[in-house]
Amino acid sequence: MTGSVTTTSTITCPRCGGCSTETMPTDACVFFYQCPHCQAMLQPRPGDCCVFCSYGDVRCPPKQTGDGAGCCEVPGHE
């Protein structure tokens, strides 16, 4: 792996199909994302750590680098 991390991802809303390119944080995960097209509040699908891993065309930076084990855990969420 080259160590290069992509920090932008295009999220596709499962409700309306609208697409928006967003910048991903490299030090945190995004658990909630409001679609700018239909205002739907997106959350990660079961088994995914964040909305980028669920609905984006590029996975989150921790998953890209292979450091995703235990990343993005929701406190108190089991």
trRosetta pair geometry for C-beta under 8 A, 3 or more apart (Angstrom, degrees):
i j d omega theta_ij theta_ji phi_ij phi_ji
1 65 7.3 133 147 -141 151 52
1 66 6.9 -152 -21 -13 166 125
3 65 7.4 36 -137 -123 50 99
5 26 6.8 88 119 -119 150 113
5 61 4.8 41 -171 -133 134 96
5 64 5.2 123 -130 97 82 140
5 65 6.1 -27 -87 -56 114 102
6 9 7.3 105 122 -66 110 77
6 58 4.9 -89 96 -166 132 154
6 61 7.9 -160 66 -90 49 74
6 64 6.6 -171 33 -115 80 159
7 23 5.8 14 141 -158 96 78
7 24 5.2 -143 -164 53 59 85
7 26 6.4 -48 -111 -62 113 98
7 61 6.6 8 -99 -69 73 116
8 21 5.7 20 177 179 113 100
8 22 6.9 167 -150 85 69 34
8 23 5.6 -40 -96 -100 75 55
8 24 6.8 -173 -93 1 20 86
8 58 7.1 77 94 38 46 145
9 21 7.3 176 91 -147 27 62
9 22 6.2 -23 65 62 74 82
9 24 5.6 49 4 -43 111 118
9 52 4.9 90 67 -145 163 106
9 56 3.5 14 159 -166 131 131
9 57 5.8 176 -162 49 77 66
9 58 4.0 -133 -102 51 95 93
9 59 7.8 153 -103 -5 142 8
9 60 8.0 -57 -28 -81 153 48
10 19 5.3 13 175 -174 109 108
10 20 6.9 169 -152 84 66 28
10 21 4.7 -36 -93 -91 79 72
10 22 7.6 136 -106 14 30 70
10 56 6.5 133 67 -150 37 71
10 57 4.8 15 52 10 90 119
10 58 7.7 84 18 5 63 89
11 19 7.0 164 82 -149 45 56
11 20 5.6 -14 56 61 93 82
11 21 7.9 164 14 -97 69 23
11 22 5.9 12 -6 8 113 121
11 33 6.4 -103 -161 141 169 156
11 35 7.9 -141 118 -105 120 77
11 42 7.5 -179 179 53 132 165
11 51 6.5 11 -122 143 133 106
11 52 7.0 -87 -82 -104 100 57
11 55 4.8 45 -154 114 84 108
11 56 5.1 -42 -86 -85 67 73
12 17 6.6 -15 -175 -154 96 44
12 18 7.4 169 -150 85 54 35
12 19 5.1 -21 -97 -95 73 84
12 55 5.7 -147 56 -180 60 89
12 56 7.8 150 9 -101 71 26
12 57 7.5 74 -16 -47 104 89
13 16 5.0 12 98 46 131 80
13 17 6.3 -55 72 0 83 12
13 18 4.8 20 22 51 123 81
13 19 7.6 -139 5 -70 77 37
13 35 4.2 46 -97 -113 138 139
13 37 6.2 -139 9 48 151 119
13 38 6.3 159 148 30 161 114
13 40 6.0 122 -160 52 121 126
13 42 6.8 -133 -124 -60 75 129
13 55 7.1 31 -91 -167 29 142
14 17 8.0 31 -143 -70 16 50
14 42 7.5 121 18 -114 96 112
14 55 6.6 -110 -33 -110 93 115
15 35 6.7 -138 48 -1 116 163
15 38 5.6 -132 102 82 121 151
15 40 4.3 132 19 -46 154 164
16 35 6.5 145 30 151 117 154
16 37 5.2 -149 91 108 146 122
16 38 3.9 157 -31 -29 143 138
16 40 6.9 178 -8 -3 101 126
18 35 5.9 113 65 -175 123 114
18 36 7.2 -133 133 68 142 70
18 37 3.1 168 -64 4 173 161
18 38 6.4 174 4 -10 132 93
20 35 7.5 166 1 -147 130 62
20 36 5.6 96 -77 26 152 117
20 37 7.4 -161 -42 -25 112 100
22 33 7.7 -96 -40 -140 172 132
22 52 7.8 -127 77 -91 118 101
22 56 7.8 -93 49 -106 105 118
24 30 7.3 -117 -134 -5 74 121
24 52 5.5 32 -105 -84 125 159
24 56 7.7 33 -71 -123 124 169
24 58 7.6 -123 -17 95 143 109
24 60 5.8 -172 -170 -130 141 67
24 61 6.1 169 117 -24 125 94
25 28 4.5 -5 106 52 144 86
25 29 7.6 -131 66 -69 108 17
25 30 7.0 132 19 -47 104 94
25 61 7.8 -104 106 13 43 127
26 61 4.7 3 -129 31 69 172
29 49 5.7 -95 -134 142 153 98
29 50 3.9 -137 -171 -79 104 128
29 52 8.0 -129 -151 24 78 107
29 60 6.1 -3 -116 -138 87 162
29 62 7.7 -51 -72 16 102 128
29 71 6.7 128 -54 148 127 92
29 72 3.3 62 -36 -120 160 109
30 33 5.8 54 148 -62 122 102
30 50 5.2 85 55 -170 61 115
30 51 5.1 -60 103 31 101 107
30 52 6.4 86 46 -21 112 96
30 60 8.0 -176 22 -101 85 121
31 43 6.4 5 166 -139 72 80
31 44 6.4 -66 -140 -9 61 104
31 50 6.3 -87 -79 -125 46 71
31 51 7.0 120 -163 -25 12 94
31 72 7.7 160 -72 -175 87 101
31 74 6.4 91 -111 -92 144 109
32 41 6.0 -17 -162 -173 101 99
32 42 7.1 144 -157 75 47 55
32 43 6.0 -18 -99 -91 65 76
32 51 7.2 80 -144 -42 4 132
33 41 7.5 147 74 -159 38 52
33 42 4.6 -21 65 59 91 106
33 51 4.3 169 -1 139 127 175
33 55 7.6 -139 63 55 143 138
34 39 6.1 -12 -177 -153 103 51
34 40 7.3 166 -152 82 56 36
34 41 5.4 -27 -97 -100 75 66
34 42 7.4 -178 -86 14 22 78
35 38 5.1 6 100 48 131 77
35 39 6.2 -70 70 -14 82 8
35 40 4.6 25 17 48 125 82
35 41 7.9 -125 4 -67 79 22
35 42 6.4 88 -44 -25 91 109
36 39 7.9 32 -135 -74 17 51
42 51 5.2 94 114 -130 115 123
42 54 7.4 -176 168 90 115 131
42 55 6.0 -34 -176 -9 152 155
43 51 6.9 -97 -147 -80 16 95
44 48 4.3 -147 -172 91 106 98
44 49 6.3 -122 -132 99 160 14
44 50 5.4 -96 -77 -131 124 6
44 51 5.8 -113 -71 -66 68 47
44 53 6.6 24 -133 63 110 101
44 54 4.8 175 -141 -31 58 133
45 48 4.9 61 57 14 76 121
45 54 4.4 145 3 -128 92 119
48 53 4.1 179 -163 103 108 114
48 54 4.4 156 86 -64 166 86
49 53 5.5 72 44 13 75 152
49 60 6.6 -89 82 26 115 144
49 62 7.6 -60 95 71 160 125
49 63 7.1 176 33 -52 131 117
49 68 6.8 -152 -8 -165 154 104
49 71 5.6 34 -161 94 162 88
49 72 3.6 98 172 75 113 137
49 73 7.6 -57 -138 -65 99 43
50 53 5.2 98 56 9 71 100
50 54 7.2 -143 101 0 38 93
50 60 5.1 68 48 -55 135 142
50 72 5.1 -96 -46 -153 101 154
51 54 5.5 -62 -144 45 37 109
51 55 5.6 -26 178 31 76 110
51 56 7.1 91 126 -28 66 100
52 55 7.2 -76 -118 58 18 69
52 56 3.9 -8 -157 1 61 146
52 58 6.9 -33 179 87 109 66
52 59 6.4 112 127 -157 98 31
52 60 4.6 119 76 -67 130 80
53 56 6.9 2 -39 38 17 104
53 59 5.1 39 -105 -138 75 84
53 60 5.6 -48 -48 -7 94 98
53 63 6.1 105 -96 -14 116 160
56 59 7.0 154 82 -85 114 27
56 60 7.9 108 46 -55 147 63
58 64 7.4 9 173 -77 94 124
59 63 4.1 -79 145 89 127 132
59 64 5.7 167 83 -57 95 77
60 63 5.1 86 60 14 76 104
60 64 7.0 -137 100 -11 36 92
60 68 7.4 120 76 -107 102 112
60 71 7.4 -169 98 126 133 140
60 72 6.9 70 82 -51 168 144
61 64 5.4 -54 -141 33 34 116
61 65 6.3 18 167 -9 69 108
62 65 6.3 -66 -147 43 29 100
62 67 4.8 -93 -155 86 77 87
62 68 4.5 123 129 -90 93 66
62 71 3.9 145 126 -119 160 165
62 72 6.8 -168 43 -24 145 101
63 66 7.8 43 -173 -72 31 24
63 68 4.0 46 -91 -76 60 144
63 71 7.1 -136 -51 55 71 147
65 68 7.7 145 62 -34 70 80
67 71 6.6 90 119 -61 74 127
68 71 4.6 -79 -147 16 51 128
68 72 7.8 -17 -152 11 80 107
70 73 6.1 -33 -173 -34 64 121
73 77 7.4 -173 174 62 72 98
74 77 3.5 11 93 28 116 137
